[in-house]
């Protein structure tokens, strides 16, 4: 799929998928790195550690700035790119984890929103059975709808937020992805996912990218990871990639940046 096709589909539908970016072997390599890290720590990553893992693990920082991903992003938002957040969306086999219907931009405070885009890369099979992402085509053209916070512990979203819009069966499209394929979706599109009913983990690596001219509307200072080009605007403090995986220094910086983000988002 070439850049013009991706751009046209994305603008019309609010998403584009599947987009091949990595080989199955390369996707398996990053999954192995994640699971080796979990083995070294002695447990699966916590919800907190799965957010901004690029501050904890060099392989996650490498994935966030992978050329095969960025070359699909650049035609949409330009060559100077910041990554606002990375997230590992991991659903254990047969587990209760799900993601409610929501619109991303509701709690982000980033503007203009049309210069912000999410890339979602499958590191394991993302199927209907395993709880792949579902999107409502064309809903990116709607204004942001009211959301309510549920704080459901099984909801992979930070607040368990859900949109106050009824989504009926047949309204959505399932974004089925093989390992190494990704989807792109607009920050206003209504999307969510069901629980994993398969016998394998469903692992997705999401990266939130935006053009460097984007601003944070909160008066609090925000941060981001420079992944391509130059930042000529300085609207965000730049985050460093870790020198060593899961080091004391990396964990301290991760905790500091996560606390800043929580305080910022609570002010929106």
C-alpha positions in Angstrom: 0.0 0.0 0.0 1.6 3.3 -1.1 1.6 6.6 0.7 -1.2 8.2 -1.5 -3.5 5.2 -0.9 -2.8 5.3 2.8 -3.5 9.0 2.9 -6.7 8.9 0.9 -8.1 5.9 2.9 -7.1 7.5 6.2 -8.7 10.9 5.4 -12.0 9.3 4.2 -12.5 6.6 6.7 -10.4 7.8 9.7 -8.2 4.7 9.7 -6.1 2.5 7.3 -5.3 -1.2 7.8 -3.7 -3.5 7.4 -0.3 -1.9 6.5 2.7 -4.3 6.3 5.7 -2.7 8.1 7.7 -5.5 9.7 8.3 -9.1 8.7 6.7 -11.7 11.0 10.3 -12.6 12.1 11.0 -9.0 13.1 7.7 -8.7 14.9 8.5 -11.9 16.7 11.9 -10.4 17.7 10.2 -7.5 19.5 7.7 -9.8 21.2 10.7 -11.9 22.4 12.4 -8.8 23.7 9.2 -7.9 25.7 8.8 -11.3 27.1 12.5 -11.6 28.0 12.2 -8.3 29.9 9.2 -9.7 31.8 11.1 -12.9 32.6 14.0 -10.9 33.9 11.7 -8.8 36.1 9.9 -11.9 37.2 6.4 -10.8 36.2 4.4 -9.3 33.4 4.6 -5.5 33.0 2.3 -3.4 35.1 -0.3 -1.1 33.5 2.1 1.8 34.5 5.1 0.1 32.8 3.2 -0.6 29.7 2.7 3.1 29.2 5.7 4.9 27.8 7.8 1.8 27.7 10.2 3.6 25.4 11.5 5.3 28.5 12.3 1.9 30.1 13.4 -0.3 27.3 15.7 0.4 24.4 13.8 -2.0 22.1 10.6 0.0 22.7 12.4 3.3 21.8 13.8 1.6 18.7 10.4 0.5 17.7 8.9 3.9 18.2 11.4 5.4 15.7 11.4 2.4 13.3 11.9 3.7 9.7 9.3 1.4 8.3 6.7 2.9 10.6 7.8 6.5 10.2 7.8 6.4 6.4 4.1 5.7 6.5 3.5 8.5 9.0 5.6 11.2 7.3 3.2 11.7 4.3 0.4 12.5 6.7 2.0 14.8 9.2 5.4 15.8 7.7 9.1 14.9 8.4 9.5 16.5 11.9 7.8 14.0 14.2 7.4 13.7 18.0 6.0 10.6 19.8 3.8 11.7 22.6 3.3 8.3 24.1 3.9 4.6 23.5 1.6 1.9 25.0 1.8 -1.9 25.1 -1.8 -3.1 24.8 -1.4 -6.6 26.1 -4.4 -8.9 26.6 -3.6 -12.3 28.2 -5.1 -15.4 26.7 -8.6 -15.9 28.0 -8.2 -12.8 30.1 -10.9 -10.2 31.0 -9.1 -7.2 29.5 -11.0 -5.1 27.1 -11.1 -1.5 25.8 -14.4 0.5 25.8 -15.6 2.6 22.9 -13.8 5.9 23.1 -12.2 8.8 21.2 -8.5 9.3 22.0 -8.2 13.1 21.9 -10.7 13.5 24.7 -8.1 13.6 27.4 -5.0 14.4 25.5 -5.1 18.2 25.2 -3.2 18.2 21.9 -4.0 20.7 19.2 -4.5 20.8 16.3 -5.9 17.2 16.4 -5.6 16.6 12.7 -1.8 16.6 13.1 -1.9 13.7 15.6 -2.1 10.1 14.6 -1.9 6.7 16.3 0.0 3.8 14.8 -0.9 0.4 16.2 1.5 -2.5 15.5 0.6 -6.1 16.0 3.4 -8.2 17.8 1.1 -11.2 17.9 -2.0 -12.2 15.9 -4.7 -9.6 16.4 -7.9 -11.4 15.4 -11.6 -11.1 16.2 -11.1 -14.0 18.6 -8.1 -12.4 20.3 -9.8 -9.0 20.7 -8.6 -6.9 17.7 -9.3 -3.2 17.5 -12.7 -2.2 16.2 -13.4 1.2 14.6 -16.5 3.0 13.5 -15.7 4.2 10.0 -16.2 7.9 9.4 -16.7 8.7 13.1 -13.5 10.8 13.0 -15.6 13.5 11.3 -17.7 13.9 14.4 -17.0 16.3 17.2 -15.6 14.9 20.4 -18.5 13.3 22.3 -19.0 13.3 26.1 -17.2 10.5 27.9 -17.6 9.1 31.4 -14.8 7.6 33.5 -15.6 4.1 34.9 -12.1 3.1 36.2 -13.0 -0.5 35.5 -9.9 -2.5 36.4 -10.3 -4.8 33.4 -10.4 -1.8 31.0 -7.0 -1.1 29.5 -7.7 2.6 29.3 -6.2 4.7 32.1 -9.6 6.0 33.3 -11.8 3.3 31.9 -13.4 6.1 29.8 -16.2 5.3 27.5 -18.0 7.5 24.9 -21.6 8.5 25.4 -22.5 7.3 21.9 -24.4 4.1 21.2 -22.4 1.7 19.0 -24.6 -1.0 17.5 -23.5 -4.3 15.9 -22.7 -3.7 12.3 -21.5 -0.1 12.9 -17.9 -1.2 13.4 -15.1 -2.8 11.3 -12.7 -5.3 12.9 -9.0 -4.4 12.2 -7.5 -7.9 11.9 -3.7 -7.8 11.8 -1.0 -10.4 11.4 2.3 -9.9 13.4 4.2 -7.1 11.7 1.1 -5.4 10.3 -0.1 -2.1 11.6 -3.2 0.2 11.5 -3.3 3.9 11.5 -6.2 5.7 13.1 -7.4 9.3 13.7 -7.6 10.6 17.2 -11.3 11.4 16.9 -12.4 8.0 15.5 -14.6 5.9 17.9 -12.9 2.6 18.6 -12.5 -0.1 21.2 -11.9 -3.9 21.5 -13.3 -7.0 23.1 -11.6 -9.4 25.4 -9.1 -12.1 24.2 -10.8 -15.5 23.8 -7.8 -17.1 22.1 -5.1 -19.3 23.6 -2.3 -16.7 22.9 -1.5 -13.3 24.2 -2.6 -10.4 22.1 0.1 -7.8 22.1 -0.1 -4.5 20.3 2.4 -1.6 20.4 0.7 1.7 19.9 2.6 5.0 19.3 1.0 8.4 19.3 2.8 10.6 16.8 2.3 14.3 16.0 3.9 17.1 14.0 6.3 19.2 16.0 4.1 22.3 15.6 1.4 20.7 17.7 0.8 22.3 21.1 -0.5 21.2 24.5 -3.5 23.3 25.5 -2.8 22.7 29.2 -0.7 25.4 30.8 1.4 22.6 32.3 4.6 21.6 30.5 4.3 18.4 28.5 6.9 16.0 27.1 7.5 13.9 24.0 10.1 11.7 22.3 11.7 13.1 19.1 11.6 10.3 16.5 12.3 12.1 13.2 13.6 15.4 11.9 14.0 18.4 14.1 12.0 20.1 16.8 12.1 23.8 15.8 9.2 24.8 18.1 10.1 23.6 21.6 6.5 23.1 22.7 7.5 19.9 24.5 10.3 18.8 26.8 12.2 16.1 24.9 12.3 12.6 26.5 15.5 10.5 26.3 15.8 6.9 25.2 17.2 4.7 28.1 20.9 4.0 28.1 20.2 0.5 29.7 17.0 -1.5 29.9 15.0 -1.1 33.1 17.9 0.6 35.0 17.3 2.6 38.1 17.8 5.7 36.1 15.3 4.7 33.5 12.7 3.8 36.1 13.2 7.1 37.9 12.8 9.1 34.7 9.8 7.0 33.7 8.1 7.6 37.0 8.8 11.4 36.8 7.4 11.7 33.2 4.4 9.6 34.0 3.6 11.7 37.1 3.8 14.8 35.1 1.5 13.4 32.5 -1.1 12.3 35.1 -1.1 15.8 36.6 -1.4 17.4 33.2 -4.3 15.2 32.1 -6.2 15.7 35.4 -6.1 19.4 34.7 -7.8 19.1 31.3 
